[in-house]
Amino acid sequence: MGRKVTLATCSLNQWAMDFEGNIQRILQSIKEAKSRGATYRLGPELEISGYGCADHFFESDTFLHSFQVLACLLKSPVCQDILCDVGMPVMHKNVAYNCRVFFLNKKILLIRPKLALADNGNYRETRWFTAWTKLRRTEDYFLPRIIQEITGQKRVPFGDGVVSTIDTCIGSEICEELWAPNCGHIAMGLDGVEIITNSSGSYHELRKAHIRVDLIKSATAKSGGIYMLANQKGCDGDRVYYDGCALIAINGAIVAQGSQFSLKDVEVLTATLDLEDVRAYRNSLRSRCVQAASSEAYSRISTEFALSSDDDVGIPSYQPIQWCFHTPEEEISLGPACWLWDYLRRSGQGGFFLALSGGIDSSSTACIVASMCHLVCQAAKQGDFQVIQDARKIIGDSEYVPADPQELANRLFTTCYMGSENSSAETKDRAKKLAEQIGSYHIEINIDIAVKALLTIFMTVMGVMPRFRAHGGTLRENLAMQNVQARVRMVLAYLFAQLTLWARGRSGGLLVLGSANVDESLRGYLTKYDCSSADINPIGGISKTDLRTFIQYCVNKFGFTALERIYKAPPTAELEPLSEGQLAQTDEVDMGMTYSELSVYGKLRKQSGCGPYSMFCKLLHIWRETCSPSQVAGKVKHFFRSYSINRHKMTVLTPSYHAESYSPDDNRFDHRQFLYNVKWSWQFRNIDEQVKRMESQQMQDKDPTQNKIIGPDRQHHHSPTGSSSSGGESDLHGGHRQGGGFGVLVSHGVEVTDNKRKEINPPASWPVSRKKTNVDQPVIMNF
């Protein structure tokens, strides 16, 4: 009696619109599944075309080429005697659907469209597809002639059906359907579907993996059954990294776990499971049995094929396992590293170029490249031919085999310290020591000659020479002097990226890496078109807090002891003259807020959907032990002024690895205007009125022995690093960074500066001794 089935799921590193490569990876996965005795193979969502085709789904060619690939799969001997389940776009009655196609031995059994489309986060599925709304119903789909010639079929079932084999029944969910409140796996389970599959295009976010696992464990624990997940893996041409995690579960227990991060293009996961375990478990859930007895039936498509064999007594079945989750530091080390490798090998470039300043951000970017080099060498050691072949192509050596991460880094990773007369010997030495430990090809340049040349041009035309504030210059002069340094660094970065390999006797160019973190982008603490302007940015979706813990992780993981000094050093831009050889600026003082505060602002703004007033109301309680209502009001106002003044920078933000759910990325994730009325007059008035009511109430209830409220002019909120913020009412909020880029900018009526990023934002009450900039004027000055 057949009761044990061997099932296969997989994670594939598909590439949008790469039909040639995609079909090869699909065939390889089917071949591996069959070699392990599997009789059913599940693949990722839209695996034929690639998930991230975006507006290419508007093109008829995408549908044509998808069917051409399906025709090749149907004809391939590899795909015989195994039930295959592949993902592709299908047009039915002039409506585009995101579909699964079940086929067996040159016959299509069912085309199953997606019922719930994903539109949150980076997803925009309803832009290209329509959800199927005819639940539990199928109708005829007329096949194109290229498929008819192979299958001999003119029409096949299309819709919300399930596939019934001789020994069991298989139903399908597609990605978002697992997450939807009214999910289909419950209804299918009640109707006797024993194997439920989910083909996914799910991307990585820090600390997200457990949600996916918990949903699947809960689904099978509540209703019993087998649940399989297939997911895409890698960078398919966009800002997100699809993070695999293929799995197989039964009756609330995980029995097979795939990797979340890997350089393998094809990863197949199999498990042998006993169908009688599903039946016994479900029968023991008496309330489920009552509901199942009255459940509405699905349209069943029958096939004379069995997933099990008659003689399976000697085949061992599953054993539950404990899911192993990565720590956030491991996720930062692995996810962006795999993303960088995919981007590099598919871009045709010869490596990376990074402006390494000796600060935490640029050092984090460097460590991620180092992690990538370790992963490449590990994969080569394990005999991954595709990785070895890609490395040879990048390096330009047909015999090369990567074995030593430092040696590999020297070939494909160039770091550059771009010093000036305002740079300290300390940051230069920190950058050099880290580069030595990573193994990068490190160079040091001085930008003073280029800066002076540009200033000479200005003086020749205008007849005046700007000066730093420390030398008697005005605020505007000071900003201009910092800006010119920043943008010279960007120009030099691209010059060296284009010509470094040529100078070293190799062909090709280098991809310029950026290193602005998510908090600085949110605050606008970066400069347009300085070294924050790059080709790609592996840390652009990661918070400063997480990067600090990541730096500590790298000390232990890779032995990069140079990071210890970097961790302890205060972040700084080094764009202004040093004070007796010492640093004269720090990021948190310049910004007027701490990085920990920035993370709170970002999560409330994006995750909790808070505007100024709602954020103020929530922070009243969160910060009640450290801040008075008027101080909270000042902090919230300062954040929203800074955010709105600098929002326009997000329109040119370097494409960054998406890792954080409060990212301000304007391209797809965080859609908002970039021209604001920075006064927020209506919103701020609501805050002020609430503060007055609370202060009035406090005066009425005042008990001199209990009153601990300190006035906003005296109380400071201290950061974990020892710097302090005065609630947005300090004299001057600038911002620089030494984190790996350099720059200065003046924006909407407020001037922004940063070595890699910096912003100067006039507070509500400017000191009389300074020339006041009217922040209420909606004037845009893009420097």
N, C-alpha and C positions, 0 to 999 in steps of 0.2 A: 504494500500500500504506500503510495507516494505521499509524503507529508513534509519533507524537508526541501527547502528551496535555497538555491545560491543566487544571491542578488548582487548587482554591481552598481555603484554610483561613482561619480568622478568630479574632479576639479580640473578645468582646462584653462590654459592661458591663451584665450582667444583674443583676436585683434580686430577691431571694427573694420569692416569692409575687406579684410584679408581672406577672401574666399579660398584661395589656394592653400594658405597655411592652416586655415580653420578646418578644412576637410581632412587634411593629413592628421591633425591632432584628434579629430573625432574618430577616424579609422584606427588610429593607434590605441585609443581608449577601448574601442570595441574589441580589438584583437587581444588586448590584455585581459579584458573581462572574460572572454571565451577561454583563454588559456588557464584561467582560474576556476573554470567550471560553471560560470554564471550563465543563466538562461534569460536574464533580463538585465538590460543596461539603461541607466538613466543619465542624461547629460544636462548641462546648465541651460539657463534661459537664453533663448535666441542665439544658441551656440553656432549656428550656421553662418549667420551674418555678422555675429558679434553684437553684444548688448548695446554698446555705446555709439551706434550709427547716427543717432540724433536725427537731424533733418534729412539725412540720406534715406530715411524711411518714407519721405515724400516722393522719392524717385522710383519709377517703375522698374528701373534696372535692378534695384535692390531685391525686389520680389522675383524678378526673372532669374537672377543669379542664384538666389536661394533655392529655387526649384531645380536649377541645373545641378547644384550640389546634391540636393535630395535624389535626383536621378542617378548620380554617380554612386551614392550610398546604396540605393536599391539594387543596382547592378553588381556591386562589389561582392566577391566571394566571402570577404571578411564578415559581411553583415548577414550571412545565411545561418539559419538554425539558432538564432537568438532574437528575442523580442527587443527591438530597439525603440527608444523614446528620445526624439531629438527636438530641438527648439528652433523655430524660424518664423518670420513674418508671413502671413497669408492674407490675400485679399479675397473677401467673400461678399458677393453682391455689392461690389464697389465700396466696401468698408474694410479698412485695414485692421487686422487682429494680430495679437501676440499669441502664438500658438505652440502647442505640442503636437508632434506627428508620431503616432504609433505605427510601426511597420514590421512585418515578419515575412521572410522568404518572398520578397518582391511583391508583397501585397500591403497596401495601406489599410489599417484597421480603423483608425479614428484620427480626426483632426480636432483637437480640443483647444478652444480659445480661452484666453485669460478672463476671469470673471471680475476681478477687482484690480484696478490699475493703481500704480504707485505715483503719487504726485507730491509727496513731501520731500524735504531735504533737497538733494541733488536730482531727484527723479522728476521727470516731466512726461510721463507715459501718455497722458491724455492728449498731449500735443500731436502725437503720431498715431495712436491706436484708440479703439473703442472697446469698452468692456462688453462681453457677451451677457445679455440680461435674460435669456430664455433658460431659466434654471431647469435642470434635469431633462432637457429636451435637445434632440438633435434633428438636423435636416440634411438634405442632400447637398453635397459640394461637388461641382463638376470639375474634374481634374484637367489640367492643361495637357496638351497632346504629348509633350515630351515625357510625361508621367504615364499617360495611357498606353503608350507604346511599350513600356516596360512591364506594367502591372496587368494590363489587359482589362483594367477597370475604367469605367467612364464616370462613375460617381461613388463617393464614399461618405460615411456619416461625418457631420460637422456639428459640434456643439458640446453640451455638458453631459457627456456620457462616460461610461466606465467600460473597461475591457475585461471580459470574462473568459478565463482559460478553463481547461478541463478540471484543474485542481484548485483554483483560487480566483480572486477578483482583484483587479488593480484600478485604482482611481488616482486622479492627478490634481494637485494644486500647483499654482505657479506663483512663487515668491510672495507677493503682497497678500495673497489669499490666506497664508498662515497667520499674518499679522492683523488681518481684518477682524472686527468684533464678531461678525456673523460668518465664521470660517466654515469651509465646506467639509473639512475632515470629520467633523462630528456627524453631519448628515450622511456622509458616505459610510462611516463606520456603523451607524445604525441600520443602514441598508445592506450590511454584510460585506462591504469592501474590506478586504483583509490587508492589502498592501497599499499604502497611500504614499505618493511620491511628491516631491517639491523640487522643481527646477528653478534656480534662483540666480539673480544678478545682484547680489548684496555686497555693498562696499564696506570697507573698514572704517570704523570710528573707535577711538579709544574707549575701552571699558564696555563695549557693546556685545561681545561674543556671548556672554552668559545669557543675554535676553533671548537670542536665537535658540540656544540649547534648552533653556527653561521652557520656552513655548512648545518645543517638540516633545520634551519629556512630559509636560502637562497634558498635551494632546493625547499621547498614547496611554498615559496613566488613567485618564478619565474614561476613555472609551475603548482601550485596548487596541491591538493591531500593530502592524509594522509601519514605520515611517522612515522614508529615505530622503535625504537632502543632497542635491548636487548644486554646486555654485561655481561661478567663474572665478578665476584667480589671475591676479596681475594687473598691469596697466594696459588698458586696451586703447589708449590714445587720449586720455583725458586726465582730470585732476584727481580722480578717485582710484583707489586700489581695491580690487575685488579680492576678498580674503578667504576664499576656499572654505575650509571647515566642513567638508563633506562628511556626512555621518549617516549611520543606520541605528535605529532604535526600535525596541519592541516592549510593549506593555510598561512604559514608563522608565525603561532602562536603556542607556546607551551601550551598544555592543561593538561599534566601530567608529573611530575618530580619524579624520584626515587632518593634514597640517593646515594651519592658518596662513603661514608665510613660507614660501618655498620658491626656489628658482626652477623647479621642475615644470615643464610645460604641460605634462600629462600626469595626473595622479589618480589612480584607480583604487577604489575601496570595495572590498567584497565581504560578505558575511553569509553563513549558512544558518538558516533559521527554521524552526519547526512550526508549521502552521497549526498544529494541534495545541501549541502553547497559547496562540491567539484565541482559539476557540474556547479553551478551558477558562482562560482569564475573563473573556467577555461573558461567558455563561455564569460566572461567579458574581458578576455585577447585576444584581436583580433589578435595580431601578433602571439600568440601561436596557435590560431585556424587555421591560414593559414598554419603554419608549420605542425600541426597535420593532416591536410587534405592530406598531401603528405608523411606522415611518413611510414616507412617500418614496416610491421606487425610482431609481435612475434608469435611463435608457442603457441597456446592456448590449455591447457588441461582442459576440461570441466568436471564439476561434478554437479550432481543434489542435491545440498545442498545450503541452503541460510544462510547467516550470520545474516540477519535481520528477524524480524517476521512481520506478517501481521498487528497485532494490536500494534503499537508502538507509537501512538500519545501521550500517557500520559507519555512516557519515556523522562526525561530531557536529553538534549545533553550537550556538553562541554561548558566550559567557559575558555577563555584564562587566563594564569597565567604569572607572572613575574619570570623568572628563578633566583634562589638564588644561588650565587656562594660563595664558601668559600674563605676567605683570605688566603694568603700563610702561615701565622702562624697557622691558623686552619688546613690547609692541612698537615703541619708538625706534628701537634699534633695528627691528626686522622689517616692518611694513614699509617705511620710506626707503630703506636700502633695496628691497626687491623692486619697488616702483622705479627707483633710479636706474637699476640694471635694465629693466624692460625699456625704459625711455632711451637709455644710451644705446643699446644694441639695435633698437628699431629706428633710431634717428640717423644712423650712419656716421655719427661723429666719433672722434678718437679719444674722448675722455671728458674730464670736468676741469673747470677753472673756478677758483674760489678766492675772493679777497678775505684773507685770514687776518683779523685784527687783534686777536688775543683775548677777545671777550667771549661770553658764554654762547651767544647765538651762532657766530661763525664757527666757533669750536664745536658746537653741536652738529652743525652741517658737516664739518670735517669728520666727526666721529661716525656719522651715518654713512659717509663714503667709505670709511675704514671698515665698518661693519659689512658693507656690500662686498668689499674685497675679501673679507673672511668667508662670506657665504659662497663666493665664486670659487675660491680655493677648495672649500669643503666639497662643493658639488663636483669639481674636477677630480678630486681625490676619490670620490664615490663612482667615478666613471660616467658622469652625465655628459654624453657626447655633444648635446646641443649647447651646453654651457661652454665646453671647450671650443667648439666651432665658433661661437659668438665671440669669445675672448680673442681667438686668433684673428678674426675679422677686424675687431676694434684695434688691436695692437698692430696689425699689419704683418704678422709672422705666421706662416702656414704650419710651422712646426711647434709653435709655442703651446705649453701646457702650464696654466697658472698653478703654482704650488705654494709660494710664499706671499702672504697678504701685503707685506711691506714692499716687496719687489714689484708686485702688481700695481700697488698704489703709485710707485715711482714712475710707472709707464703711463698710467691713465689719469693721474690726479695731480694738477698743478695748483699750488697755493702761493699767494703773493701778499706780502706785507707792504702796504702802501703808506709809507710814513711821510711826515711833514715836520716842519719846525715846531709844530704843536704836539707832536707825538712824544711819548715817554719811552725811555730805554726799557722800562718794565714790560710794556705791552709788546714791544718788538721781540724781547727775549722769550716771552710766553708763547708767542706765535711760532717762533723758531723751534723751541723745544717740542711743542706739540707736533709740528710738521716732521721733525726727526723721528718721533716715536711712531707716527702713522706711516712714515715712509714716503710721503709726497715729494714731488719735485718742487722745492721751495725757492722762491726768489724774493728779493727785497728791493724796492724802488723808493725813490724820493720824488714827491710830486711838486716840490717847491718851484722848480724851474718853470713847469707848465702853468702853475698858478700865477706866478709873477708875470709871465708872458701875457696871459689874459688880462690881468689888471693893468698892464702897460698899454694894451690896446684901448681899454676903457679910458685911461687917463689921457691918452693921445687924442681921443675924440672929444671927451667931455671937459678936459682941463682940470679935473680934480681926482684925487686918489682916496678911496675909502679906507677907513681905519677900524681896527678892532675897538670895542668898547673899552677894553683895558688900556688902550692907547689914546683914549679921548674921543673915540668915534661915537656916533649915535646908534640907537638900536637898529635902524635900517642898515647902516653901514656894517654893523657887526654881523647881521644876518647875511648880507651879501658876501662878506668875506668868508663866511662858513660855507655858503652855497657853492661858491666857485671851487672850493676844495672838493666838495662832495661830487660835483658833476665831472670834474676832471678825473676822479677815480673811476667813475662809470665808463668814460671814454677809454681810459687806459685798460680797464678790465676787458673790454671787447677787443681792443687792439692786441693785447697779449693772448687772448683766447683764440684769435684767428691765426696768429703767427708763431706761437710758441713751438708747436710741433714741427712746423717748417724749419724753425731755427735749430731744432734738435735732430733734423734729418728724417723726419717722418711726414707722411701725408695726413691730410685731414685737419679738422679744427676741434675746438673744445667748447662744450656747453658751459655757459656761465651760470653758476649757482648763486641764488640769493639766500639771505638768512634773516629775514624779518619774521618775528613770531606773531601769533594770532592776536595777542593782547596789544601789541604796538600798532598793528593794523587797525584794530578796533578804535584805539585812541587817536589814530592819525599820527602816531609818533614815528614818522618816516618821511622821507623826502622824495618827491617825484623825480625820477630819472637820476638817482645816484646809484650806489651799489646795491640798493634794494631792488633796482630794476635789473632783472636777469632773465635767463631763459626759463628756468624752473626753480622752485624753492621747496626743498624737502621738509622744512620746519614751519612753513607758513600757516599751518593749521594746528600748531601745537602751542600751548601756553608757556609762559615764562616759568611758572612754578613747576610744570612737568619737565621742562628742559633742565632745570637745576637738579632735579632728582636723576634725570638721565645722565648728566655729567658725572654724578657720583657713581652711578651704575657702571659707566665706561671705565672708571678708574679700576674697579674690581674685575670687570669682564675682560678688558683688553690690556690692562696694565699701563694705561696712559697716565702716569703720575704727574705729568705737566698740567693736567686738568685740576689738580688740587689748588694750585696758585690761581688759576682762572676762576675757580668756584668762589674763592675767598675775595677776589678783587671786586670793587664796586663797578658796575657798568658805567661806561663813560664814552663820550664822543671824541674827545681830543681834537676839537676843531678850533678852540680858542687858546690863546697863549697860556702856558703853564704858569702857575704861581710858585715861584722859587723852585721850579723843577717838579712840582707836585700837581696832581689833578685839581682842577678848579670847578668841575661839574659832575653831577651824577644823574642818572636817568630819572629816578623817582622824584627827586627834588625838581628837576626840569619839568616833569609831567604834572606835578601837583597832585599825584596820587601814587599809591603803591601798586606793585604788580598783583598782589593778592586782592586788592580792591578792584583792579581792572577785571580780574577773572569773575568776581561777583557781579560787576556791572554787565559783563558780556553774557553771562548765563541768565540773568534776569531779563535783559533786553531781548534775547533771542529765544531761549528755551521757555521762559515764563511769559513771553509776550508783553513785557512791561514798557510803557511809555514813562515819561518823567514822573508823573504823579503816582502811578502804581509802584514804580521802583522806590520812590520816597516812602510810601506807606509800608512796603515790605522791609526796607532797611531800618525803619524806625525800631522794629522788633529785633532784627538781626544784630544791629549795632547798639542796642539800648544800653549795654554795659560800658561802652566807650565813648559814645557821642550823644550830644543833646539834639533835640529836633532841629534846631537852627543849624547845627553843624552838618547833620545828615542832609538838610536842604542845600547847604552850600556845596557839599560834595556831589550830590546828584546834578545840580545845575552846572557845576564845572565840567562834569563828565559829558553831559549832553551838549554843552557849548562846544567842547573840544571835538566830540564825535561829529557834530553837524558841520562845523567849520571845515573839517578835514575829510568828510565823506567822499568828496570828489576824487580823492586819491585811490579809492577802491576800484574806480573804472579802469585804472592802468596797473592794478596789482599784478605782480608776477604770478603766473600759474603756479599754484601751490598744492602740495599733497594735502588732501582733505582728511583731517583727523579729529576735529573737534566740532561738536554740535552747536557751538555759538560763533562759528567762523563768520566774519563780515564780508566774505568773498562776494563781490558784486556780480560776477559772471553768471552764476546760476543759483547759488545757495541762498543768498541774502538780497532779495530784490527790494531796493528802496531808492528814493530819489537821491540825487547828489548835490542839489542846490536847495538849501534850507533857509528859512528865516531863523537865524541863530539866536534871536531873542527868546523864542519859545514863550511869548508873552502870556498867552492864555494858560498854557500848562504851568508855567512858573508861578503865575498868580494863584492858581489853585494850591500850589505847595505853600506859598506865603500865607494864604488865608488859613490853611490847616495849622501851620506853625503858630500863628497868632492865637488861634483857638486853644491849642495845647498849652502855650505859655500862659494864657489867661487862666486856664483851668489850674495850672500848676501854682499860680500866684494865690488863687482862692484856697487851694488845698495845702498851701505851703506850711511845712513844719520845720522850724529852724534847726531842730536836732537831727532831721532826716534829710534835709536838702543837700544833695551832693552835686547838683548841676553846676558846671563851670561854664562861664561865658565863652562864646565862640572865639573871642579874641585871645583866649588863654589856653584852651584845651587843644591838644594836638593828638592826632591818631598815629601811633607809631607803627612802622612796618616791622616785619620780622627781621629785616636786615639792619634795623637801627635808624633808618631815615624816617622823616616824619612829614606829614601833610597837614596843612592848616585848613582843610575843608574847602579848598578852592578859593580862598581869600588871601593868599599870599601875594607878594608884590609882583613876582615874575615867575611864570611857569614856562620854562624852556624845555628842551628835550634833545638830547643827542644820543648816539649809541656807538659803542665800539664793537658791536656784536658781529660785524662782518660786512658792513657796508658803510657808506658815508654820505651825508647829505643835508641840505637845508632848503626850506621852502617857505614862501609866504602865500597864505591862502585867504579865504573869504574874510577880509578885514582883519585877519590875525596872521601872524608870521610864524612860520614853522621851520625848525632847523634840526639837523641831526647828522652826525658823522655818518651814520648809516641811516639815521632817521632822527629828526628832532623837531619839536614844535614849540614856538613861543606863543603863549596865549594870554592876553591881558585879562586880569581879573575884573570883577565888577567895580572895585574901587582902586583906581590906579593912583600911586603916590604922586603928590603934587610935584615932587622933584623930577618926575619923568614926563616925557611928552606922551600924552594920552592917545591911544588908538581906539577909535570908537567901534566896539565890537558889534554895535547894533546896526551898523551900515552893511547891507548885503552886497558888499563889493568883492568881487573875485579878483585876486591878484595871483596868477599862476606863474611863479618863478621857478 
